[in-house]
Amino acid sequence: MALTELKKKSNKKWNDANMKIRYDRVQLVIPKGQKDILKAHAAARGESLNGFVNRCIDEGIARDNVTHTTTTSTIQQLKTMLELAKDEPIFDEPKRTQTAAPTPTTWEDLA
């Protein structure tokens, strides 16, 4: 066996052992043909398929956390506003500039 073959075997053995220690494996099931699309998309951006999937996951989690934080913050602000405004009227009474027309009391008044 050539030295390079021994080195390849040694590297593979070391990689396999370290992969189990350092990484979790996740099986991803996607529609037939989608893998080629994802690989091409990742390659166009200089990424591996695995790197692309990990980046998508990281960005999705970051986006979800921002949305959740923003929503929570907005809800808290609304609660504070409602608490401050509970003793104050929300709308002012409309100012009447005209008097209402008299209500007819007989049939003759309608004519």
N, C-alpha and C positions, 0 to 999 in steps of 0.2 A: 504494500500500500504506500502510495506517495505521501510525502509530508503534507501536501495541501489537502489530501483526502482526510488525513488524521486531524488536521486543523479544522476542517469543515465539521467533522463529527464532534470534535471537542466543543466547538462554538455552538452547534445545535444543542448538545447536551446542556451546556451552560445556559443558553437562551431558554430552553424548555423549563429548566429548574427555576430560573428567575422570573419567568412569565407567571408561573403559579404563585410566586411570593408577592410580586409587585402589581399584578393586574387582575381584574375580574373579567370574565368573558360573558358577553351578552349575545344571544342569538337574535338576529333581526330577520323578520319574515316580511318580504315585500312582493308586490305583484311581479309576475314574469316579465322580464325585459327592463324593469326599473333599475336593476343593478348596473347595466351598461350605461344608462342615462346618468346615473349618479357618478360612476367612474369617469365618464367624459367631462362632466361638470367639474368635478374635483381636479382632474388633470388640467383643464383649461385655466385653473387658478393656482396651479403648481402644488396641489395637495394630493395626498393619498386618499383613498376612499375612507379609511379609518380616521384620518385626520379631519376630513370634511364632516363626517358624521359627529365626531366629538365636538367640533367647532359649532355645528348646528345645535347640538344639545346644550352647550355652554351658553350660546347666545339666546336660546329659547328660555332657559332658566333665568338669565339676567333680565330679559324682557318681562317675563312673568313676575319677577320680584319687583321690578320698577312699577308695573301696573298695579300689583297688589299694594305696594307702599303708597302709591299715588291715590288709589281708591280709599285706603284706610285713612290717609291724611285728609282727603276731601270729606269723608263721612264725619271725621272728628271735627273739622271746621264747621260743617253744617250743624252738628249737635251743639257746638258752642254758640253759634249764631242763634239757634232756636232758644237756647237757655237764656241768652241775653235779651232776646226779644219777647219772651213769654209775657211780660207785664206791659209791654208797649203794644198799641194797636198796629196791626200790619198795614191797614189802609185808613186814610183819613176819610171822614165823612165828606161826601161830595157837596160842594157849595152850590146852592140853588140860586140861579140868577133870574129865573122866571117863576111866576106863580102858576100853579096848575090850573087848568081850565075848570070852571065849575061843573059839577056833575049834574046832568039833567035829572029833574025829579018828576016831570010829567011828559006825556006824549007831545004836547005842544012845544015843550022846550027842545025836543028833538028836531022839530020841523024848521 
